[in-house]
C-alpha cells in the first residue's frame, strides 16, 4: 500500500476518534460467568450512572459493581462470539443476571433474538 494511502487512512481514523479494541491476549483473566441480557429500546439518550449518555450503537454494558470505565471482554458460551465493552452503567439486577449489554454488543454476541445468553466475562488490561 502506498505511503500516501496509509497516511490518509491513519489521519481519517484519528479524525473520527477511532480507538483500536483491546488486544485479545490482554483479556484473559476470567472474572465471572452468568447470564447476559441486552437493553436499548427506551433508553436511547438517557444518562447512565457514569453520567454518559446511553447510545445503543455504542459497545457498552451495565454491571452491578465493576468500576466505570472498565473494559471487559464478554464471550457468549453458546456460540463463542466475543466483544469488548466499556462498563458505563449499573444494572443487570433482574433474575440473577451478570451483565446487561447494549444492543450493538448483543448483536456482536449473536444474542439479539434470544435476548439472553450464558456468558463468561474477562477483565482486560
C-alpha positions in Angstrom: 0.0 0.0 0.0 1.5 3.4 -1.0 2.6 5.6 1.9 0.2 8.3 0.9 -2.8 5.9 1.3 -1.5 4.7 4.7 -1.2 8.3 5.9 -4.7 9.0 4.7 -6.2 6.0 6.5 -4.3 6.9 9.7 -5.4 10.5 9.5 -9.0 9.6 8.8 -9.1 7.2 11.8 -7.6 9.8 14.0 -10.2 12.4 12.9 -13.1 10.1 13.5 -12.0 9.2 17.1 -11.3 5.6 16.2 -9.6 3.6 19.0 -8.5 0.1 18.4 -10.1 -2.6 20.6 -8.1 -4.1 23.4 -5.8 -6.9 22.2 -7.4 -10.2 22.7 -4.5 -11.6 24.7 -4.9 -8.7 27.3 -8.4 -10.0 28.2 -7.5 -13.4 29.7 -8.5 -13.2 33.4 -12.0 -14.7 33.7 -13.8 -12.8 36.5 -17.4 -14.0 36.2 -19.8 -16.4 34.5 -23.6 -15.8 34.3 -26.4 -14.7 32.1 -26.3 -11.6 30.0 -29.3 -9.7 28.7 -29.4 -6.6 26.4 -31.1 -3.3 26.7 -31.6 -0.4 24.3 -35.2 0.4 23.4 -36.5 3.2 25.6 -33.1 4.1 27.0 -31.6 5.9 24.0 -30.1 9.2 25.1 -30.7 8.6 28.8 -28.0 9.4 31.3 -26.1 6.3 32.6 -24.9 6.1 36.2 -21.5 7.2 35.0 -23.2 10.4 33.6 -22.6 9.4 30.0 -25.5 9.3 27.5 -26.6 5.8 26.6 -26.5 5.0 22.9 -27.5 1.6 21.7 -24.9 1.7 18.9 -22.0 2.0 21.4 -20.3 -1.1 22.8 -21.2 -0.6 26.4 -22.5 -2.5 29.4 -24.2 -2.2 32.8 -22.7 -4.3 35.7 -23.6 -4.2 39.4 -20.1 -3.4 40.7 -17.3 -3.3 38.1 -15.7 0.2 38.1 -17.0 2.7 35.5 -14.6 2.8 32.5 -13.6 -0.8 32.9 -13.1 -2.7 29.6 -14.3 -6.3 29.7 -14.5 -9.0 27.1 -17.7 -10.9 27.1 -17.9 -14.3 25.4 -21.2 -15.9 24.5 -20.8 -19.5 25.7 -23.4 -20.8 23.1 -21.5 -19.6 20.0 -18.2 -18.3 21.4 -18.6 -14.9 19.8 -16.9 -12.2 21.8 -17.0 -8.4 22.2 -15.1 -5.9 24.3 -17.4 -3.4 26.1 -16.9 -0.4 28.4 -18.8 -0.5 31.7 -20.6 2.8 32.0 -23.8 1.9 33.9 -25.2 -0.1 36.8 -27.6 -2.8 36.2 -28.2 -6.5 35.5 -30.2 -6.7 38.7 -33.1 -8.7 37.3 -33.3 -12.5 37.6 -29.7 -13.0 38.8 -28.2 -11.7 35.6 -24.5 -11.0 35.5 -24.4 -8.1 32.9 -26.6 -6.1 30.6 -25.1 -5.1 27.2 -26.1 -2.5 24.7 -27.9 -3.5 21.5 -24.8 -3.3 19.4 -22.8 -5.5 21.8 -25.7 -8.0 21.8 -25.7 -8.0 18.1 -21.9 -8.8 18.1 -22.5 -11.6 20.6 -25.3 -13.0 18.4 -27.9 -12.8 21.2 -30.5 -10.3 19.8 -33.2 -12.8 19.1 -32.9 -14.9 22.3 -32.5 -11.8 24.5 -30.4 -13.8 27.0 -27.1 -15.8 26.7 -24.8 -17.6 29.1 -21.5 -15.6 29.1 -18.0 -15.5 30.5 -16.7 -12.1 31.5 -12.9 -11.4 31.3 -11.0 -8.4 32.7 -9.0 -6.5 30.1 -5.7 -4.8 30.9 
